[in-house]
Amino acid sequence: MADNTITVVGNVTRDPELKFLNSGQAAIRLSIAVNRRWQNRQTQEWEERVSYFEVTGYGSMAENAANSLQKGARVVVTGRLEQRSWETENGDKRSIVEINADEIAPSLRWATAVVTRTPRAEGGNFQSSDRPAPAARTNEPTTYAFDEEPF
């Protein structure tokens, strides 16, 4: 069974967007920039490349991230790469590959953080309402049927 877990560390490029779906579930979108720096062995000069990733998350994690993060914050994101497809109002088909986050956390390498626990639902740490149900595994792109387009 293939696994597509990804972990990235980067800086938030804009303030996170928090929305609530028609079901009442929180959904967050943020973008992070990941810098890779290396020394060119031929020129001995430092080179850099930046990659940008769109990140989505749901439920209490989305609300906590929206209340905790802002543009410029350094974060660690772990999740899965997923392709989402939709159709515009004009009938054009669009698709994006984004990180569906399992965890979003501040990086403590260059900053400090104060952790405040949030109340948990009775009977456990995970709420099934925190994430949309996974799509069936096919070779087709993943398409989510939300009550509304989250972003």
N, C-alpha and C positions, 0 to 999 in steps of 0.2 A: 504494500500500500504506500503510495507516494505521500509525502508530507511537504507542505510548502510554508513552513514556519519561517518568519523573517524577524530579525531584530535590527533596528536602526537607532543611531544616536545622532541627534542634530538639533538645530535651533528652530523654534516656531517662527514662521515668517509673517504671520498676521494673527491678530487676536482670534481665538477659537470662536466658531459659530455654533451656538446651541439652539436647537429647535425641538419642538415636541410634535410627534406624529399624531394623527387623529386618534390613535389608540391611547395617547397620553404618555407613551414611552419617549424618554429623552434621547436625542441623537446629536452627536457632535461631529463637526468636520474641522480639521486643522491641516495646515501644510507645514512640512518641516524641510529644512535645507540640511543636507549631509555633505560635509566637506571631506575630500580625500586629498592628502598632501604627500608628495614624495619628492625625492631628490633625483634629478635626471643624472644618470651615471656618466653620460657623455659630456654634458655641459657643467655638471656640478651645481646647477641652479635648481632652486625649489620650484616645483610646479604644483598647481592645484586644480581640482575639478569639483564642481558642485552638482549634486543631484537633488531634485525636488520630489517629495512624495506627498500625496494626499492621504490623509488618515481619517477614518471614520470610527466611531465607537458608540455604544448604546447603553441605556439604563443609568444606574447610579454612577458608573465610571464616567459617563459623558457629563453628568452634572458636576461631579467632583473636579474633573479636568477643567471645565469651563470656569469654575470658581477659583481654581488654583493657578492656571497658566495664563500667560499673556505673550504678546509678540516679544521675541528675543530670548525667551526661556529655553534653556537646554533641557531636552527630554530624551528618555529612553522609551521606545515603542516596540512592543512585541505583538505579533499577530500573524495574519495570513494575507497573502496576496490574493485578491479577488477581482474578477472582471465584472463590471456592472454595465448593463445596457439599458437604454431607454429611447423613446421616440419623442422628438420635440413637437411643439404645437403645430409646426409647419410640416410634420410628417418625416423629418429627417431622422435617420437612425444615428445614435451616438453611443459611445462606449468608453469606459475608463478603467484602468487597472489601479487599484488603490489598496492600502493596507487596512484591513478590518481588524482593529486593535483588540487584543485580549487584555493588554496592560498598557497604561500610559503612566509614566512616572518622571518626576524631575531628576535630572542628573546631579549627583552630589559631588562630582569631581571638581567643579569650580564654584559651587554655591552651597548654601545650607538651606534646610527646610524645617519647618515645624509641622509635625504630623498630628492631625486631629482626627480621631476615629469617628466614623459616622455610624449611626444606629443601624443594626442589621434586622432583617426580617426574621420573624420567629422561625426557629427550626433549622437554621443553616446559614452559610455564608453566600451561597449562590442563588440567585433568583432566575428562573428560566425566562422571565420577562426581560432580562437584561440584554438579550440578543435575539434577533430574528431567527427563525428556524433555518437550519442549513438547507441549501438546495440539493436536490438529488445529484449524484455524481454522473456527469455526462461529459462529452467532449465539446458541448456547446458552452458559450459564455454564460456565466451566472446572471440571472435576471431576477431582481427582487420585486415583488408585488406589494409595495407599501400602499397604505391608504392614500398617501400622497407622496410625491417625490421629495425625499428628505432635504435635498440641497439643489 
